[in-house]
Amino acid sequence: MFKKVIIYISIISVLVIGILIYKNIKKDKQEKNNSMIEDKIELSKFVTDDCIDEWEDYALTKQEELSKVNSDLTDENKTYILKAEKEYINIYYLNEKGEAVLYRVTEIPIQFLSKEDVAKLEEGIEVKGLINVNQLLEDFE
């Protein structure tokens, strides 16, 4: 009988301690949420229409820069160079300074190409425009 009383008291104690810990954790979470809300309210006092306008201008500028880079990469007058490297065909484009910049690594192996094609690819084949690059790659596939 004495053992049962001790077991019941132990179980009740564990439950009470668990409830207290749960309430404490819940209270801490609520305080953190309230603190975050207060921080957001405090920060919102500093955000003005000028800040929003500046951010929109910045975002538009970045968007224009990205579209310019994208148009530069897809320009049909751009010169591309196909080269055989590490048993595959790699594609480079020439930037404004005339430097070859890696554009794409293909999965087209050179082992099945003719010796003439491999020799040309090892020197580098210059091609104008992505359409012509894609046509040439299809010929190699």
N, C-alpha and C positions, 0 to 999 in steps of 0.2 A: 504494500500500500504506500509506504514511504517513497519507494522508487517511482511509482506512478505520479505522485505529487511533484516530485523533483522534475520529472520529464515534462509534465504539464506546465510547470513554472518556467522551465527552460524554453519550451515552445512559445509560450506567451511572451517571454522576454525577447526572443529572437524576432517575433512578429512586431512587437512594439519598436524595437531598434530599427528594423527594416522600414517601418512606416515613418519613423523620424528621419532616417537617412533619405528616403524618397521625398519627403516634404522639403528637406534642406536642399536637395539637388534641384527640385522644381523651383524653389525660391531663388536659387542662384541663377538658373536659366532666365527666369523672369527679370531679375535685376540686370543681367547682361543685355537682354532685349530692350529694356527700358533705357539702358545706357547707350545702346546703339541708336535708338530712336532720338535721344537727346543730342547725340553727336551729329546725326543727320540734320536735325533742326538747326543746330548751331552752324553747321557748314552751309546750310541753305541761306543763312543770313548774308553770307559773303558772295553768293552766286547772284550776279545781276544779269540784266539783259545784255550788257556789253560782253560779259563772259560767254554767254550762249552764242552771241554773234561771232565772237572771235573763234570759238570752237567750230561753228559752222563754216566759217571762212577757211580754217585750217583743214577741216575734213574735205571741203571742196578742192582745195589745192592739192591735197594728197591724192584724191580721186583723179584729178587731171593728170598728175604725174604718173600714176599707175596706168592710165589709159594711154598716155604717150609712150611709156615703155612697152606696153602691149602692142601698140601700133608699130613701133620700131621693130619689134620681133617678128611681126607678121607682114611687114612691108614686102611687096612682091619685087621690089627693085633691090632688095638687100642681097648681098653675096653670101652664099653658104659654101662650105667646103666639106666634102665627104672624105673621110680618111679611115684606113684600116689600122686599128690599134687593138692590141690584146685579143686578136682573133675575131673582132667584131667591127662593124661599121659605126663610126662616131660622126656626128654632125656638128660643125662649128659655124659660127657666123662672124663676119668681119664687123667690128665696131667702128665708131667714128674715127678712131686713131689708126685703123687698118690692122688691128690686132685680132687674132683668131680667138674667139671665146666659145667654150663648149656650150652647145645648145641642147644636144640630146645624145644619149648613148642608146643605140638600137640593139635589138636582140638578133640581128641578122649576122650569122657566122660567115666568115670569108672562106672557110674550108671547101665549100661546094661551088665557089665561083671559078671562072676560067683564070688562067695565069695572067692573061692580058688585063682582065678586070682587077685582079689583085694588085698587079704592078701599078695600074692607074690609081687605085685607092691608096696604095702606100705613098705615092707622091702627093696625092690629094686632088680631088676632082672639084673644080669650082662650078657652082650652079647658081643661077639668078632666080630668086623667088621660091617660096615654099611649095608651090604647085609642081614646079620642075623637080624639086628635091623629092617630093613624094612619088612622082612618076619614076624617077631613077631608082628609088628604093624598091618600088614594086617590081622593076625589071630585075633587080638583084635577088628578090625573094623566090 
